[in-house]
Structure formats: structure tokens, C-alpha cells
């Protein structure tokens, strides 16, 4: 009975296998991809023209994206739009009903043992970095941009997309 329950709980890996194979061999070096370090469950890959990097020795399933973890949230997997660079410095887990969006100059870095169980919305158009052993709660939104250009009223200076530095604030 115990073995059957263990196998049943891991059945999501069968659904994740083919998309994960395609993703790993498309975005990682051949040597890393052979270990299948990234498992994608119900992934909606909108744009993956950016870079994906893993800076540590890889092992099977060390990065799990979109896996159902909280039954009261929709089991929609994960949406990824990466036109920048995503760096994994170790094990990472991002649960179902989550989305990651990177702009062309965005650099998103995950430290070892990063975990976000469900509903994470992450928009990185400049730089976001998580240290080791980070746990993000349900329905968290983390952004480094305001998604529109601003004009400095005092100086009449040019428009700038995203967050202003402290000295430029109007």
C-alpha cells in the first residue's frame, strides 16, 4: 500500500516529462540537460528567448516549476515569459497558479532552496535577487518596475521606464 501511494503522489512527473525534456534541451547545455534538472508542470511558455542558467552541479528535478501544492488554488501550472536572464543557484520550487515575466534587461536570480508554494507573480525588468533559504507566501507579487514611463516634474527630465533612483524622484 505504501509504495502505491508514493507512486500515485508522483504521477505529475509523467505529465511533466515531455515538456521538461524539450525545455531542458532547448535552454541548457547538453551536459546539464541530460540530468533533467528543470521539471515543468502545465507550463505556459509565452516567450523564452532569454537565458536560463544553473550555476551549481545539476541533479534531476532540482528546479520544479508549476507543480500543484495547494489544492484550494487553481491547478494552472506556471506561465513563463523570459526575455532576460534567469539564474538558479541551487534548488528552487515555484508552485501552481504562478507567473514569471522578465523584460529584455531583466536579471532574476534565485538562491539555493527558494520556495514559493502558490500564486507567485514575479515581474523583473531590471534586477531581482533572492538569497538562500527564501520562502515566499501565497499570492505574493514581487515587481521591480511600475510598467510605464515617468517624467521628472522638477527638472523636466526625460522619461524613464520603471523605478527611479532616489535622486531623480519628483
Beta strands, then each sheet from edge to edge (+ up, - down):
strand 1: 38-40
strand 2: 43-47
strand 3: 51-54
strand 4: 63-67
strand 5: 78-82
strand 6: 85-88
strand 7: 92-95
strand 8: 98-102
strand 9: 107-110
strand 10: 114-116
strand 11: 121-124
strand 12: 127-129
strand 13: 135-136
strand 14: 141-143
strand 15: 149-151
strand 16: 159-161
sheet 1: 1+ 4+ 7+ 10+ 13+
sheet 2: 2+ 5+ 8+ 11+ 14+
sheet 3: 3+ 6+ 9+ 12+
sheet 4: 15+ 16-
end
